[in-house]
Amino acid sequence: RKLLKVVKDEELPINDEDWDSVKELREQIMDELDIKEEEDDVPF
């Protein structure tokens, strides 16, 4: 399993800038999801 990850990382090298943009994108999506969940909040 560890070996697989190493191979994958070698196939897809990610530099710090790319990683930062990926994290930013993920945070944006999480924020949007949070907002959507609040809007769609259904009381049970």
MDTraj code that builds the backbone (N, CA, C; nanometers):
import mdtraj as md
import numpy as np

residues = "ARG LYS LEU LEU LYS VAL VAL LYS ASP GLU GLU LEU PRO ILE ASN ASP GLU ASP TRP ASP SER VAL LYS GLU LEU ARG GLU GLN ILE MET ASP GLU LEU ASP ILE LYS GLU GLU GLU ASP ASP VAL PRO PHE".split()
xyz = np.array([
    [0.0839, -0.1195, 0.0000],
    [0.0000, 0.0000, 0.0000],
    [0.0881, 0.1254, 0.0000],
    [0.1916, 0.1209, 0.0807],
    [0.2837, 0.2341, 0.0840],
    [0.3520, 0.2508, -0.0517],
    [0.3921, 0.1394, -0.1101],
    [0.4600, 0.1418, -0.2398],
    [0.3692, 0.2048, -0.3457],
    [0.2434, 0.1697, -0.3431],
    [0.1479, 0.2226, -0.4396],
    [0.1434, 0.3751, -0.4316],
    [0.1410, 0.4265, -0.3098],
    [0.1362, 0.5718, -0.2921],
    [0.2610, 0.6379, -0.3504],
    [0.3757, 0.5757, -0.3266],
    [0.5012, 0.6314, -0.3792],
    [0.4968, 0.6359, -0.5318],
    [0.4523, 0.5268, -0.5919],
    [0.4435, 0.5215, -0.7381],
    [0.3477, 0.6288, -0.7875],
    [0.2363, 0.6419, -0.7216],
    [0.1370, 0.7410, -0.7619],
    [0.1949, 0.8819, -0.7527],
    [0.2667, 0.9094, -0.6438],
    [0.3268, 1.0414, -0.6268],
    [0.4296, 1.0690, -0.7362],
    [0.5025, 0.9664, -0.7759],
    [0.6024, 0.9854, -0.8814],
    [0.5342, 1.0110, -1.0153],
    [0.4231, 0.9456, -1.0383],
    [0.3502, 0.9662, -1.1638],
    [0.2891, 1.1064, -1.1684],
    [0.2404, 1.1518, -1.0552],
    [0.1765, 1.2831, -1.0503],
    [0.2524, 1.3735, -0.9535],
    [0.3616, 1.4320, -1.0000],
    [0.4364, 1.5206, -0.9106],
    [0.3570, 1.6480, -0.8838],
    [0.3436, 1.6821, -0.7584],
    [0.2687, 1.8027, -0.7208],
    [0.3649, 1.8993, -0.6536],
    [0.3803, 2.0159, -0.7109],
    [0.4659, 2.1147, -0.6451],
    [0.3833, 2.1939, -0.5439],
    [0.4491, 2.2730, -0.4640],
    [0.3812, 2.3412, -0.3532],
    [0.2705, 2.4335, -0.4034],
    [0.2942, 2.5017, -0.5132],
    [0.1925, 2.5950, -0.5636],
    [0.0660, 2.5198, -0.6023],
    [0.0827, 2.4089, -0.6744],
    [-0.0337, 2.3291, -0.7133],
    [-0.1076, 2.2806, -0.5892],
    [-0.0302, 2.2347, -0.4911],
    [-0.0915, 2.1823, -0.3697],
    [-0.1708, 2.2916, -0.2989],
    [-0.1153, 2.4133, -0.2948],
    [-0.1854, 2.5246, -0.2308],
    [-0.3178, 2.5514, -0.3020],
    [-0.3154, 2.5542, -0.4347],
    [-0.4382, 2.5813, -0.5087],
    [-0.5389, 2.4689, -0.4877],
    [-0.4898, 2.3466, -0.4770],
    [-0.5806, 2.2337, -0.4511],
    [-0.6469, 2.2521, -0.3150],
    [-0.5683, 2.2898, -0.2146],
    [-0.6246, 2.3092, -0.0804],
    [-0.7249, 2.4241, -0.0820],
    [-0.6927, 2.5308, -0.1545],
    [-0.7851, 2.6443, -0.1618],
    [-0.9160, 2.6015, -0.2267],
    [-0.9055, 2.5282, -0.3364],
    [-1.0251, 2.4791, -0.4046],
    [-1.1090, 2.3951, -0.3094],
    [-1.0418, 2.3064, -0.2371],
    [-1.1127, 2.2180, -0.1455],
    [-1.1832, 2.2995, -0.0376],
    [-1.1156, 2.4021, 0.0131],
    [-1.1773, 2.4857, 0.1161],
    [-1.2989, 2.5580, 0.0599],
    [-1.2874, 2.6066, -0.0638],
    [-1.4013, 2.6731, -0.1274],
    [-1.5197, 2.5777, -0.1363],
    [-1.4936, 2.4562, -0.1825],
    [-1.6009, 2.3570, -0.1966],
    [-1.6627, 2.3278, -0.0603],
    [-1.5783, 2.3120, 0.0410],
    [-1.6296, 2.2845, 0.1751],
    [-1.7181, 2.3999, 0.2218],
    [-1.6736, 2.5232, 0.1965],
    [-1.7528, 2.6395, 0.2360],
    [-1.8882, 2.6372, 0.1657],
    [-1.8861, 2.6113, 0.0358],
    [-2.0108, 2.6080, -0.0398],
    [-2.1022, 2.4979, 0.0129],
    [-2.0442, 2.3834, 0.0452],
    [-2.1237, 2.2730, 0.0987],
    [-2.1852, 2.3129, 0.2327],
    [-2.1064, 2.3781, 0.3171],
    [-2.1581, 2.4216, 0.4470],
    [-2.2768, 2.5153, 0.4271],
    [-2.2611, 2.6108, 0.3353],
    [-2.3686, 2.7066, 0.3097],
    [-2.4921, 2.6329, 0.2582],
    [-2.4703, 2.5408, 0.1651],
    [-2.5820, 2.4661, 0.1078],
    [-2.6533, 2.3858, 0.2169],
    [-2.5756, 2.3237, 0.3044],
    [-2.6369, 2.2446, 0.4109],
    [-2.7218, 2.3339, 0.5002],
    [-2.6723, 2.4539, 0.5271],
    [-2.7489, 2.5454, 0.6118],
    [-2.8787, 2.5855, 0.5423],
    [-2.8705, 2.6107, 0.4124],
    [-2.9893, 2.6512, 0.3378],
    [-3.0913, 2.5378, 0.3319],
    [-3.0416, 2.4163, 0.3152],
    [-3.1307, 2.3012, 0.3008],
    [-3.1645, 2.2370, 0.4357],
    [-3.1334, 2.3091, 0.5423],
    [-3.1559, 2.2517, 0.6749],
    [-3.3037, 2.2157, 0.6926],
    [-3.3296, 2.0908, 0.7257],
    [-3.4683, 2.0462, 0.7442],
    [-3.4877, 2.0053, 0.8899],
    [-3.5787, 2.0680, 0.9599],
    [-3.6025, 2.0301, 1.1001],
    [-3.6753, 1.8977, 1.1097],
    [-3.6273, 1.8119, 1.1952],
    [-3.6933, 1.6821, 1.2127],
    [-3.7635, 1.6791, 1.3472],
])
top = md.Topology()
chain = top.add_chain()
for i, resn in enumerate(residues, 1):
    res = top.add_residue(resn, chain, resSeq=i)
    for name in ("N", "CA", "C"):
        top.add_atom(name, md.element.get_by_symbol(name[0]), res)
traj = md.Trajectory(xyz[None], top)
